[in-house]
Amino acid sequence: MEVEISIPTRFSLNQNFPNHFNPVTSIQYAIANKQFVTLKVYDILGKEITTLVNENKEAGNYSVDFNAAELPSGVYIYQLSTADFTQIKKMILTK
């Protein structure tokens, strides 16, 4: 059996799923080449809540879960950053 492995050709940050969420959501992203990656979550005022990823990653597709059980309902921002790429998206925690 042959398995085809797809390596992304560009960086991307997908919308979290589910969105609206309570209390766990999944964030998927793609890295086109080996990079140091950070994925951080902020509240709507820009205060950093947590760092989900802070390490070197090989090219590939990734998924990380965010558990907001201890946080209040509201809009949160997540940001993916590498040396070549930064993207921001919003997510909504509804309790």
Phi and psi in radians as a Rosetta constraint file:
Dihedral C 1 N 2 CA 2 C 2 CIRCULARHARMONIC -1.767 0.35
Dihedral N 2 CA 2 C 2 N 3 CIRCULARHARMONIC 2.311 0.35
Dihedral C 2 N 3 CA 3 C 3 CIRCULARHARMONIC -1.991 0.35
Dihedral N 3 CA 3 C 3 N 4 CIRCULARHARMONIC 2.216 0.35
Dihedral C 3 N 4 CA 4 C 4 CIRCULARHARMONIC -1.633 0.35
Dihedral N 4 CA 4 C 4 N 5 CIRCULARHARMONIC 2.188 0.35
Dihedral C 4 N 5 CA 5 C 5 CIRCULARHARMONIC -1.830 0.35
Dihedral N 5 CA 5 C 5 N 6 CIRCULARHARMONIC 2.171 0.35
Dihedral C 5 N 6 CA 6 C 6 CIRCULARHARMONIC -1.674 0.35
Dihedral N 6 CA 6 C 6 N 7 CIRCULARHARMONIC 2.152 0.35
Dihedral C 6 N 7 CA 7 C 7 CIRCULARHARMONIC -1.776 0.35
Dihedral N 7 CA 7 C 7 N 8 CIRCULARHARMONIC 2.234 0.35
Dihedral C 7 N 8 CA 8 C 8 CIRCULARHARMONIC -1.072 0.35
Dihedral N 8 CA 8 C 8 N 9 CIRCULARHARMONIC 2.574 0.35
Dihedral C 8 N 9 CA 9 C 9 CIRCULARHARMONIC -1.727 0.35
Dihedral N 9 CA 9 C 9 N 10 CIRCULARHARMONIC -0.108 0.35
Dihedral C 9 N 10 CA 10 C 10 CIRCULARHARMONIC -2.607 0.35
Dihedral N 10 CA 10 C 10 N 11 CIRCULARHARMONIC 2.869 0.35
Dihedral C 10 N 11 CA 11 C 11 CIRCULARHARMONIC -1.400 0.35
Dihedral N 11 CA 11 C 11 N 12 CIRCULARHARMONIC 2.533 0.35
Dihedral C 11 N 12 CA 12 C 12 CIRCULARHARMONIC -2.717 0.35
Dihedral N 12 CA 12 C 12 N 13 CIRCULARHARMONIC 2.651 0.35
Dihedral C 12 N 13 CA 13 C 13 CIRCULARHARMONIC -2.209 0.35
Dihedral N 13 CA 13 C 13 N 14 CIRCULARHARMONIC 2.073 0.35
Dihedral C 13 N 14 CA 14 C 14 CIRCULARHARMONIC -1.535 0.35
Dihedral N 14 CA 14 C 14 N 15 CIRCULARHARMONIC 2.802 0.35
Dihedral C 14 N 15 CA 15 C 15 CIRCULARHARMONIC -1.173 0.35
Dihedral N 15 CA 15 C 15 N 16 CIRCULARHARMONIC 2.397 0.35
Dihedral C 15 N 16 CA 16 C 16 CIRCULARHARMONIC -1.048 0.35
Dihedral N 16 CA 16 C 16 N 17 CIRCULARHARMONIC 2.732 0.35
Dihedral C 16 N 17 CA 17 C 17 CIRCULARHARMONIC -2.469 0.35
Dihedral N 17 CA 17 C 17 N 18 CIRCULARHARMONIC 2.285 0.35
Dihedral C 17 N 18 CA 18 C 18 CIRCULARHARMONIC -1.326 0.35
Dihedral N 18 CA 18 C 18 N 19 CIRCULARHARMONIC 2.832 0.35
Dihedral C 18 N 19 CA 19 C 19 CIRCULARHARMONIC -2.495 0.35
Dihedral N 19 CA 19 C 19 N 20 CIRCULARHARMONIC 1.787 0.35
Dihedral C 19 N 20 CA 20 C 20 CIRCULARHARMONIC -1.382 0.35
Dihedral N 20 CA 20 C 20 N 21 CIRCULARHARMONIC 2.614 0.35
Dihedral C 20 N 21 CA 21 C 21 CIRCULARHARMONIC -2.380 0.35
Dihedral N 21 CA 21 C 21 N 22 CIRCULARHARMONIC 2.800 0.35
Dihedral C 21 N 22 CA 22 C 22 CIRCULARHARMONIC -2.855 0.35
Dihedral N 22 CA 22 C 22 N 23 CIRCULARHARMONIC 1.944 0.35
Dihedral C 22 N 23 CA 23 C 23 CIRCULARHARMONIC -1.783 0.35
Dihedral N 23 CA 23 C 23 N 24 CIRCULARHARMONIC 0.027 0.35
Dihedral C 23 N 24 CA 24 C 24 CIRCULARHARMONIC -2.020 0.35
Dihedral N 24 CA 24 C 24 N 25 CIRCULARHARMONIC 2.431 0.35
Dihedral C 24 N 25 CA 25 C 25 CIRCULARHARMONIC -2.413 0.35
Dihedral N 25 CA 25 C 25 N 26 CIRCULARHARMONIC 2.789 0.35
Dihedral C 25 N 26 CA 26 C 26 CIRCULARHARMONIC -1.943 0.35
Dihedral N 26 CA 26 C 26 N 27 CIRCULARHARMONIC 2.360 0.35
Dihedral C 26 N 27 CA 27 C 27 CIRCULARHARMONIC -2.048 0.35
Dihedral N 27 CA 27 C 27 N 28 CIRCULARHARMONIC 2.132 0.35
Dihedral C 27 N 28 CA 28 C 28 CIRCULARHARMONIC -1.908 0.35
Dihedral N 28 CA 28 C 28 N 29 CIRCULARHARMONIC 2.506 0.35
Dihedral C 28 N 29 CA 29 C 29 CIRCULARHARMONIC -2.601 0.35
Dihedral N 29 CA 29 C 29 N 30 CIRCULARHARMONIC 2.821 0.35
Dihedral C 29 N 30 CA 30 C 30 CIRCULARHARMONIC -2.235 0.35
Dihedral N 30 CA 30 C 30 N 31 CIRCULARHARMONIC 2.446 0.35
Dihedral C 30 N 31 CA 31 C 31 CIRCULARHARMONIC -2.086 0.35
Dihedral N 31 CA 31 C 31 N 32 CIRCULARHARMONIC 2.211 0.35
Dihedral C 31 N 32 CA 32 C 32 CIRCULARHARMONIC -1.407 0.35
Dihedral N 32 CA 32 C 32 N 33 CIRCULARHARMONIC -0.466 0.35
Dihedral C 32 N 33 CA 33 C 33 CIRCULARHARMONIC -2.643 0.35
Dihedral N 33 CA 33 C 33 N 34 CIRCULARHARMONIC 2.916 0.35
Dihedral C 33 N 34 CA 34 C 34 CIRCULARHARMONIC -1.007 0.35
Dihedral N 34 CA 34 C 34 N 35 CIRCULARHARMONIC 2.207 0.35
Dihedral C 34 N 35 CA 35 C 35 CIRCULARHARMONIC -2.609 0.35
Dihedral N 35 CA 35 C 35 N 36 CIRCULARHARMONIC 2.766 0.35
Dihedral C 35 N 36 CA 36 C 36 CIRCULARHARMONIC -1.446 0.35
Dihedral N 36 CA 36 C 36 N 37 CIRCULARHARMONIC 2.215 0.35
Dihedral C 36 N 37 CA 37 C 37 CIRCULARHARMONIC -2.100 0.35
Dihedral N 37 CA 37 C 37 N 38 CIRCULARHARMONIC 2.386 0.35
Dihedral C 37 N 38 CA 38 C 38 CIRCULARHARMONIC -2.179 0.35
Dihedral N 38 CA 38 C 38 N 39 CIRCULARHARMONIC 2.425 0.35
Dihedral C 38 N 39 CA 39 C 39 CIRCULARHARMONIC -2.282 0.35
Dihedral N 39 CA 39 C 39 N 40 CIRCULARHARMONIC 1.960 0.35
Dihedral C 39 N 40 CA 40 C 40 CIRCULARHARMONIC -2.103 0.35
Dihedral N 40 CA 40 C 40 N 41 CIRCULARHARMONIC 2.678 0.35
Dihedral C 40 N 41 CA 41 C 41 CIRCULARHARMONIC -2.034 0.35
Dihedral N 41 CA 41 C 41 N 42 CIRCULARHARMONIC 2.366 0.35
Dihedral C 41 N 42 CA 42 C 42 CIRCULARHARMONIC -2.206 0.35
Dihedral N 42 CA 42 C 42 N 43 CIRCULARHARMONIC 2.695 0.35
Dihedral C 42 N 43 CA 43 C 43 CIRCULARHARMONIC -1.411 0.35
Dihedral N 43 CA 43 C 43 N 44 CIRCULARHARMONIC 3.086 0.35
Dihedral C 43 N 44 CA 44 C 44 CIRCULARHARMONIC -1.150 0.35
Dihedral N 44 CA 44 C 44 N 45 CIRCULARHARMONIC -0.339 0.35
Dihedral C 44 N 45 CA 45 C 45 CIRCULARHARMONIC -1.555 0.35
Dihedral N 45 CA 45 C 45 N 46 CIRCULARHARMONIC -0.036 0.35
Dihedral C 45 N 46 CA 46 C 46 CIRCULARHARMONIC 1.629 0.35
Dihedral N 46 CA 46 C 46 N 47 CIRCULARHARMONIC 0.092 0.35
Dihedral C 46 N 47 CA 47 C 47 CIRCULARHARMONIC -1.343 0.35
Dihedral N 47 CA 47 C 47 N 48 CIRCULARHARMONIC 2.251 0.35
Dihedral C 47 N 48 CA 48 C 48 CIRCULARHARMONIC -1.174 0.35
Dihedral N 48 CA 48 C 48 N 49 CIRCULARHARMONIC 2.244 0.35
Dihedral C 48 N 49 CA 49 C 49 CIRCULARHARMONIC -1.654 0.35
Dihedral N 49 CA 49 C 49 N 50 CIRCULARHARMONIC -0.841 0.35
Dihedral C 49 N 50 CA 50 C 50 CIRCULARHARMONIC -2.829 0.35
Dihedral N 50 CA 50 C 50 N 51 CIRCULARHARMONIC 2.802 0.35
Dihedral C 50 N 51 CA 51 C 51 CIRCULARHARMONIC -1.927 0.35
Dihedral N 51 CA 51 C 51 N 52 CIRCULARHARMONIC 2.063 0.35
Dihedral C 51 N 52 CA 52 C 52 CIRCULARHARMONIC -1.531 0.35
Dihedral N 52 CA 52 C 52 N 53 CIRCULARHARMONIC -0.586 0.35
Dihedral C 52 N 53 CA 53 C 53 CIRCULARHARMONIC -2.418 0.35
Dihedral N 53 CA 53 C 53 N 54 CIRCULARHARMONIC 2.381 0.35
Dihedral C 53 N 54 CA 54 C 54 CIRCULARHARMONIC -2.736 0.35
Dihedral N 54 CA 54 C 54 N 55 CIRCULARHARMONIC 1.208 0.35
Dihedral C 54 N 55 CA 55 C 55 CIRCULARHARMONIC -2.857 0.35
Dihedral N 55 CA 55 C 55 N 56 CIRCULARHARMONIC 2.915 0.35
Dihedral C 55 N 56 CA 56 C 56 CIRCULARHARMONIC -1.229 0.35
Dihedral N 56 CA 56 C 56 N 57 CIRCULARHARMONIC 2.399 0.35
Dihedral C 56 N 57 CA 57 C 57 CIRCULARHARMONIC -2.275 0.35
Dihedral N 57 CA 57 C 57 N 58 CIRCULARHARMONIC 2.460 0.35
Dihedral C 57 N 58 CA 58 C 58 CIRCULARHARMONIC -1.304 0.35
Dihedral N 58 CA 58 C 58 N 59 CIRCULARHARMONIC 2.831 0.35
Dihedral C 58 N 59 CA 59 C 59 CIRCULARHARMONIC -0.993 0.35
Dihedral N 59 CA 59 C 59 N 60 CIRCULARHARMONIC 2.398 0.35
Dihedral C 59 N 60 CA 60 C 60 CIRCULARHARMONIC 2.782 0.35
Dihedral N 60 CA 60 C 60 N 61 CIRCULARHARMONIC -3.104 0.35
Dihedral C 60 N 61 CA 61 C 61 CIRCULARHARMONIC -1.824 0.35
Dihedral N 61 CA 61 C 61 N 62 CIRCULARHARMONIC 2.387 0.35
Dihedral C 61 N 62 CA 62 C 62 CIRCULARHARMONIC -2.333 0.35
Dihedral N 62 CA 62 C 62 N 63 CIRCULARHARMONIC 2.742 0.35
Dihedral C 62 N 63 CA 63 C 63 CIRCULARHARMONIC -2.461 0.35
Dihedral N 63 CA 63 C 63 N 64 CIRCULARHARMONIC 2.397 0.35
Dihedral C 63 N 64 CA 64 C 64 CIRCULARHARMONIC -2.364 0.35
Dihedral N 64 CA 64 C 64 N 65 CIRCULARHARMONIC 2.448 0.35
Dihedral C 64 N 65 CA 65 C 65 CIRCULARHARMONIC -1.610 0.35
Dihedral N 65 CA 65 C 65 N 66 CIRCULARHARMONIC 2.490 0.35
Dihedral C 65 N 66 CA 66 C 66 CIRCULARHARMONIC -2.058 0.35
Dihedral N 66 CA 66 C 66 N 67 CIRCULARHARMONIC 2.098 0.35
Dihedral C 66 N 67 CA 67 C 67 CIRCULARHARMONIC -1.835 0.35
Dihedral N 67 CA 67 C 67 N 68 CIRCULARHARMONIC 2.004 0.35
Dihedral C 67 N 68 CA 68 C 68 CIRCULARHARMONIC -1.887 0.35
Dihedral N 68 CA 68 C 68 N 69 CIRCULARHARMONIC 0.514 0.35
Dihedral C 68 N 69 CA 69 C 69 CIRCULARHARMONIC -1.013 0.35
Dihedral N 69 CA 69 C 69 N 70 CIRCULARHARMONIC -0.541 0.35
Dihedral C 69 N 70 CA 70 C 70 CIRCULARHARMONIC -1.626 0.35
Dihedral N 70 CA 70 C 70 N 71 CIRCULARHARMONIC 0.030 0.35
Dihedral C 70 N 71 CA 71 C 71 CIRCULARHARMONIC -1.805 0.35
Dihedral N 71 CA 71 C 71 N 72 CIRCULARHARMONIC 2.677 0.35
Dihedral C 71 N 72 CA 72 C 72 CIRCULARHARMONIC -1.341 0.35
Dihedral N 72 CA 72 C 72 N 73 CIRCULARHARMONIC 2.792 0.35
Dihedral C 72 N 73 CA 73 C 73 CIRCULARHARMONIC -0.977 0.35
Dihedral N 73 CA 73 C 73 N 74 CIRCULARHARMONIC 2.599 0.35
Dihedral C 73 N 74 CA 74 C 74 CIRCULARHARMONIC 2.710 0.35
Dihedral N 74 CA 74 C 74 N 75 CIRCULARHARMONIC -3.059 0.35
Dihedral C 74 N 75 CA 75 C 75 CIRCULARHARMONIC -1.640 0.35
Dihedral N 75 CA 75 C 75 N 76 CIRCULARHARMONIC 2.322 0.35
Dihedral C 75 N 76 CA 76 C 76 CIRCULARHARMONIC -2.184 0.35
Dihedral N 76 CA 76 C 76 N 77 CIRCULARHARMONIC 2.677 0.35
Dihedral C 76 N 77 CA 77 C 77 CIRCULARHARMONIC -1.988 0.35
Dihedral N 77 CA 77 C 77 N 78 CIRCULARHARMONIC 2.409 0.35
Dihedral C 77 N 78 CA 78 C 78 CIRCULARHARMONIC -2.156 0.35
Dihedral N 78 CA 78 C 78 N 79 CIRCULARHARMONIC 2.475 0.35
Dihedral C 78 N 79 CA 79 C 79 CIRCULARHARMONIC -2.279 0.35
Dihedral N 79 CA 79 C 79 N 80 CIRCULARHARMONIC 2.195 0.35
Dihedral C 79 N 80 CA 80 C 80 CIRCULARHARMONIC -1.771 0.35
Dihedral N 80 CA 80 C 80 N 81 CIRCULARHARMONIC 2.239 0.35
Dihedral C 80 N 81 CA 81 C 81 CIRCULARHARMONIC -2.345 0.35
Dihedral N 81 CA 81 C 81 N 82 CIRCULARHARMONIC 2.405 0.35
Dihedral C 81 N 82 CA 82 C 82 CIRCULARHARMONIC -2.340 0.35
Dihedral N 82 CA 82 C 82 N 83 CIRCULARHARMONIC -3.075 0.35
Dihedral C 82 N 83 CA 83 C 83 CIRCULARHARMONIC -1.127 0.35
Dihedral N 83 CA 83 C 83 N 84 CIRCULARHARMONIC -0.493 0.35
Dihedral C 83 N 84 CA 84 C 84 CIRCULARHARMONIC -1.881 0.35
Dihedral N 84 CA 84 C 84 N 85 CIRCULARHARMONIC -0.130 0.35
Dihedral C 84 N 85 CA 85 C 85 CIRCULARHARMONIC -2.645 0.35
Dihedral N 85 CA 85 C 85 N 86 CIRCULARHARMONIC 2.395 0.35
Dihedral C 85 N 86 CA 86 C 86 CIRCULARHARMONIC -2.458 0.35
Dihedral N 86 CA 86 C 86 N 87 CIRCULARHARMONIC 2.326 0.35
Dihedral C 86 N 87 CA 87 C 87 CIRCULARHARMONIC -2.501 0.35
Dihedral N 87 CA 87 C 87 N 88 CIRCULARHARMONIC 2.536 0.35
Dihedral C 87 N 88 CA 88 C 88 CIRCULARHARMONIC -2.197 0.35
Dihedral N 88 CA 88 C 88 N 89 CIRCULARHARMONIC 2.473 0.35
Dihedral C 88 N 89 CA 89 C 89 CIRCULARHARMONIC -2.430 0.35
Dihedral N 89 CA 89 C 89 N 90 CIRCULARHARMONIC 2.817 0.35
Dihedral C 89 N 90 CA 90 C 90 CIRCULARHARMONIC -1.870 0.35
Dihedral N 90 CA 90 C 90 N 91 CIRCULARHARMONIC 2.626 0.35
Dihedral C 90 N 91 CA 91 C 91 CIRCULARHARMONIC -2.447 0.35
Dihedral N 91 CA 91 C 91 N 92 CIRCULARHARMONIC 2.707 0.35
Dihedral C 91 N 92 CA 92 C 92 CIRCULARHARMONIC -2.116 0.35
Dihedral N 92 CA 92 C 92 N 93 CIRCULARHARMONIC 2.105 0.35
Dihedral C 92 N 93 CA 93 C 93 CIRCULARHARMONIC -1.640 0.35
Dihedral N 93 CA 93 C 93 N 94 CIRCULARHARMONIC 2.117 0.35
Dihedral C 93 N 94 CA 94 C 94 CIRCULARHARMONIC -2.122 0.35
Dihedral N 94 CA 94 C 94 N 95 CIRCULARHARMONIC 2.050 0.35
